[in-house]
Amino acid sequence: MKVLGYDIVKDVSLVKRLINRVSVEASFFRKLSATENLLFAAGIHGISRKEALAKIHDLVEKVGLDKKQLNDPLEGFSRGMQQKVDIARAFMTTPKIMLLDEPTTGLDPRAKRDVQRLIHEMKNKMNTTVLLTTHDMGEAEKLCDHVSIIHQGRIVVEGTPRDLNLKVSEKVRNPTFEDVFMEYTGVSFDEAEFREVETA
Amino acid sequence: MSVKAIAHEARASWAFIIRNFNLTKRYWKWEVVFFAYTMANSVTMGFIGKGVESFSGAVVNVNYLILYMLLGSILWGYLSILFEIVAETVAWERWEETIEYTFMAPVKRATHLLRVCGYAILYGILRAGIILLFVSLFFDLDLSGANLVSAAGILAIGSFSFIGLGMVAAVLPLISPEKGVQVVHIFQALLLIFSGVYYEVTVLPEWMQQVAKISPATYALKGMRESILEGKAFSKLWNQIWPFVLLGAILLSSGLFFFNKMKFWAKKTRSG
C-alpha cells in the first residue's frame, strides 16, 4: 500500500512525516503546559525549538487561544480549548494528510463551531488533504468537498455534498444531509443505532 | 544517515529528555516522597550493618559493613528509578493516550527508548550520589578512600546493560497497563537476588551462582564495591568492565528487538 507515492512499510518514516491526526479525545500530558506539549510534539517531528516557538506563536493566534494560558497545565483547559491545542499540534507539522476522527464530538455548540471554522481555515491555508470521519451529517456537509458514506463496512455512495443532495432531492423534498444518509443506508437512525449495539 | 536525518533524530532525542525532565519537575512532590522512601531503605540497611556487631558478638569493621550494605541498597534504588522511568514512560503514555501520537511520529524507536533511558541514567546517578552522601553523613562514614568517580563510571557503563533490560521491562506496561509497572519491580528484585545485592555471590547455591554470571547487576555491585570500599580506579576494574560491554551489546540490541516485536503484537491485538 502506498501513501502519496511512498510505501507504508519500506518508507514508513517518510509516510509518518506526511501525516498527522486529531482524535475524538485530545490526548496530552495533562500535567504539562500547552507550550511544553507543543514543543515536545515539534521535537519528535524534528522541528527545532526556535522554529517550533514561531509556529506556536502563529498557530495560537489562528486557533484563538489566549497566550497567557499557554504556560498553564492542560488539565485545567476546557475540552474545546484542548481540542484547539490538539489541532494546533497537528497543523504545526504542516502535514500533507490530516486525519480527523470525530474532532467535534462532545463539544458544546460554541466550541464545535469554533473547531469547525478552524478546520476549514487550516485546510485552505495549509493546502492539506483532510480525511474526516464523523457521524454528524451536518458537519460532513459543511466541511467536506467529497463525501463517502460507509454502511456495514462498505462505501455505499460517494460524491460532493451538493451532488448527493441533488440525487436525493428527486425523492425527498428539500433534503438535509441526514436524509441523504438515510436514503443510502436504507435504515432510520434508530434502526442503525440498534444494529450497531447488536453487532458490538 | 544524512546530516538532516541526524539533526532530526538529535532534536527528537532532546525532546524526549526535556519531556521527562518536565514530568519530573511537575511531579516534584511525589519525587520527594519516593526519595524519602529510598532513603529510609538505605538507612535501614545501614542500621542492619551497624547492628551486626551487637547481635553476633563478633568484632567487625562497621564502616566497611555499612558501606557494603549501603551500596546494595543504592543499586536497588538506582535500578528502581531506571526501570520505573522506562516502564512508566510507556505506562504514562498509555494513561494519557499519547502513545499513538508518539508511535506515529517519524522517530526511530531506538531514539525514543534510548533517550528515555538516558534521562533515567542521569537522574538515577544523581539520586544515588545524594543518597550516598546523605547516609554517609548520617552514619559518619569514612569515604576518604572511596573512588566516587570510578563508582559513577561503573554505574554509567553498566547502564547500557540495564537499558537493555529496561526495554524488556517497558514491554510489560504495554501488555498490561494495570499490572505491568508492578511486575517491573518483581523483575528487578529477582535480578538483584541473583546478583549479590546484600551479600557475596559465593553464598548462593551453585545454580544461582551460574545465573549471577550473566546478570549485569553482579558486575555493577562488584565494581561499585571495589571503587568505594577499596578505592580502585576505573582503569583497574577491567574484570567488571568487559562483561558489562559484552552484556550491554547483547542486552541492548535484544531489548530493542523484543520491544519492537511486542509493540507490533500489541498493535495487532489492540493491546497497545
Interface residues (C-beta under 8 A of the other chain):
Chain A: S13 L14 K16 R17 I19 N20 R21 S23 E25 S27 F28 F29 R30 K31 L32 E36 L39 F40 A41 A42 G43 I44 H45 G46 I47 S48 P73
Chain B: A7 H8 E9 R11 A12 W14 A15 F16 I18 R19 N22 L23 R26 Y27 W92 E96 E97 T98 E100 Y101 T102 M104 A105 P106 V107 K108 H112
